Amino acid sequence: MNRDHFTADISRHVWDTKYRFRDGDVLHDRGIEDTWRRVARALAAVEKSDPAGWEGRFYAALEDFKFLPGGRIQAGAGTARRVTLFNCFVMGVIEDSMDGIFDGLKEGALTMQQGGGVGYDFSSLRPQGLPAKGVGTIASGPVSFMQIWDAMCATLLSMGARRGAMMATLRCDHPDIEAFIAAKHERERLRHFNLSVLVSDAFMDAVRRDQEWPLVFPADEGAAPVGETVQRPWTGRPGPVACRVYKKLRARALWEQLMRATYEYAEPGVLFIDRINRMNNLWYREYISSSNPCGEIPLPPYGACDLGSINLTAFVHDPFTDKARLDLDDVAETAKTAVRMMDNVIDASQFPLEKQVAQARGSRRIGLGLTGLADALIMLGLHYGEEPARALAARIMQAILHAAYRTSIALAREKGAFPFFDKEKYPRGEFIRSLPRDIRDGIAQYGVRNSHLTAIAPTGTISLLANNISSGLEPVYDFRYSRRVLERSGAYSEYELTDYAFRLWRELHGDRPPPRTFVNAHTLAPEEHLAMQAALQPFVDNSISKTINVPLDYAFERFQDIYERAYDQGLKGCTTFRPNPVTGAVLTGVEEGVAAPHCCSVEREAD
């Protein structure tokens, strides 16, 4: 008889409404074990040798929530439904024409209909006020067209689509950058988008030198340049192109607009795009200018993210005792199995577009990360904001990274390297050169199966599934809080949630006050959030999704250099969240009894 693996009502709700396989009233997954078996069997079916044996190994990794594949994998694998197993995609370059814009909209709609979130770089669209290409009308600018995407997303959600997340990026030198920064200052505008500014090294240098910053856009082909021009690489253009300077402003003034917006409205975030491209393992064939909706996978046009996370709480022994320890060897062994499973996802999945097939199977990019970090640290007696916690977190992520690369090399020896692999250029990548000698030697001899291997995702929904463990590398949001969620009937219900580590403490110690290591997101300083992200970044070849929680009463004078600190600490991107009248609060405490805003509810999670 199957045992009950759920210790929280919200976890059973998440499984039943999001991941349980059913056809109408016919239940194919009677319990969570059936879900694990379905996923294990579907991914093992890709294996040409011993699929039954691999099914058993995959099931063992999934059992008791040790390894949590991305939500699309858990919901779709083995169902024979026409859905993608990939969480998110970056879409193609939007051509600067009405046909191109609506072709891009169509591709996004088809992708979201199958369950994938989407990211777009809108920098290819000409700024507001310029003559539209070839028709004699005036361009309305990228922000106006983003509203069409937002309406499309809302329509798909009303039809029962499973995903609502989109990312929009814009270059920091685009003439409409100020409008982009202010785009979400009104409560009803662009609610289905996350926004990130593509921040270049040159812009950061100009900010610090208090220099003028030109806003530019490519001159029309064949037209005589008008006014001052500069050469710039540009989205969708091969090599540097002549760009007309439309405006100049102080770089610090633009930076302050950005910082004021993210302080008051929690957006935009930033992507340090030059660092992203410099550290890209496929530097020799890709230029990246957008990411998946939560920022942990920067991707080229039509790239896809294949996500999974190791649940660290499952590897802690003797929690809250002097003997408490984390089995790092077991974490590494689970990482090896997870890499093989995620590599098989690429072959098992359907794709909304053929161009996405070519990208995914050409690079075989995956993003293996961790979740439950904060709870695991608490169970081990470590304070999230202190150096020993960061040191252990770095060791864990390093172990996952090295196990992942060694497994991918072994897979390349067995099944072949990813098709885009260049044996001369790939080893010269900046990230690859930072790896241990045995891994670099293995890549030189056998190649590697996957171009990228690690990412740290938000894991909001799958962490709720795993009995409400802390999400990704985030600190515990709160130890008791309420969450308003949508039931299968269409009605909303309120759930009272208790953090996994806090519930375990109560089971072991009753009402005894918990130790000082029980810290939540609101009691940690923003600098401590950043320090944890920076500790893990050296072991992540994709990127990290992290929200820097900022108290409501945190002064702007203290806040205004947060993104600069992120840049100086080597991060690839950064987002913040300070409660505000437009987006509200992320979640609410039980005592307040107020529902979370829809933008942050479980229905809109990235996984």
PyMOL commands that set and color helices and strands:
alter all, ss='L'
color gray80, all
select helices_A, chain A and resi 9-19+32-44+51-65+71-76+98-113+122-124+142-158+177-181+201-209+251-265+273-278+312-315+328-348+354-363+373-379+387-415+426-428+432-434+437-446+460-465+500-509+526-539+556-559+562-568+598-600+602-604
alter helices_A, ss='H'
color red, helices_A
select strands_A, chain A and resi 22-23+26-27+67-69+88-90+117-121+166-171+193-199+212-218+229-233+240-250+269-272+290-291+298-299+304-305+307-311+316-317+325-326+367-371+480-486+492-498+547-549+573-577+588-589
alter strands_A, ss='S'
color yellow, strands_A
deselect
rebuild
show_as cartoon
